[in-house]
Amino acid sequence: MSKIKAIFEERKKSGLKVNIAYITPEYPFSGLTVPLAVMLAENNVQIIEIGVPFSDPLADGPVIQKSSFEALKKNINIEKILNLVTEIKEQTDVAIVLMTYINPILSFGIDSFIAGCLKAGVSGIIIPDLPLDEIALVKKAFDDAGLDLIMLAAPTTPSDRLENIASNSRGFIYCVSVTGVTGIRKTDYIDQTTYDFLNRIRSLSSKPIAIGFGLSEREQLNRLAPYTDGFIIGSALIKTMEPASDKFEALKFARDFIQKVFSN
């Protein structure tokens, strides 16, 4: 059983949801990634999603785009991120998922990427620009290595395609709450369409599902809780840290936010 699947099963037995936090490496301050990840793990976050900065982040909204471009200015790449993951795993056993686009993986080399992920302790990979029809490019290699390929599903995904996504996704199914890109949205963006979408996935697969894109408030999580196994928060966490004057204040802002939104 994969580490990610085990986390979902353990939390479900306890009647709890899986909390997933997205961070951009070394943003908004250099030297922040490792202490931020450790802090998140100590504050009710079970899975940390680390974004690999890319010049054309088509799935990301303005907050994550900005953070990604700033990370690129610091020459943050896959090799440096894997080194950061190694440091994180030396201090905590939190599950790490990399969200990347396919070009950085191909540039790095699929075999080298997999080897680096296994050595560092990465548990899963999300590739938002890898179409279902082309997952053969990496899926068998990921499966053989025990890396979960976590696939995205959207409310507009047709049922037959949704079934294929569900059957091919490992670890959990990443449910995009709305069409569009990542970003903070008001509570009322969650409506019956969102609930119907999550119920549709439930009817097609028994795999765990986690919902992301737009979540920023505890009230949103409370409304979605009956329909999902986990929550993913990224833009709101990153935005919370931006006003900080240094990495220590950024950690404080992040801690205060996470304790509020991910309280059980």
Protein Blocks (a to p, Z undefined) as FASTA:
>chain_A
ZZklmmmmmmmmnopacddddddehiabehklmmmmmmmmmnopabdcdddddfblfkbc
fklmmmmmmmmmnopafklmmmmmmmmmmmoccdcdddddfklmmmnopklmmmmmmmno
pabdcdfklcfklmmmmmmmmmmnopacdddddfklcfklmmmmmmmpghiacddfbgcd
eddddfklpcfklmmmmmmmmmmoccdcddeehiabfklmmmmmmmpcbdcdfklmmmmm
mmpmbfklmmmmmmmmmmmmmpZZ
